[in-house]
Amino acid sequence: VQLQAFGGALVQAGGSLRLSCAASGTISNGVVMGWWRQPPGKQREFVASITAGDTTAYTDSVKSRFTISRGNARNTMILQMNSLKADDTAHYYCKVTSNGIVYWGQGTQVTVSS
């Protein structure tokens, strides 16, 4: 399984960005897809996830601002990020768990200027 993430950019605080992740390869029907991020000098942290049944979960700091969804193409995932804050600055990684195996993409950089 290979993952490609797109959409990172430099944006002003209060702005919006849309990240996308495309997974290729053999994906199980019970796949869980998600986004993690690693702020500068900090550990990687959970952002949001979506199951095959479209159940979503978010870390508290992004609830009501970020929305995770599946894309129109199979095995794609979208993270719509609104009302961005400087604290959202991080390298964002997409993650897929398929048949108990965890796959990570190379990530995309999001920088929010205050």
PEZI-V678032 format. One line per field, one symbol per residue. psi: psi as a letter, one per 40 degrees, with the letter a starting at -180 (. if undefined). burial: 1 if it has 24 or more other C-alpha atoms within 12 Angstrom, else 0. A space follows every 50 residues. Layout:
psi=???
burial=???
This chain:
psi=hihhiieiihiiheaiihiihhhiahhidfihiihiihiheiiiiidiih idefhiiiideeiedihiiiidiifiiihhhifiideehihhiihhhhfe hhiiieiihhhhh.
burial=01111111101000111111111000100011111111100000111111 11000111000100111111000011111111111001111111111100 00111111111100
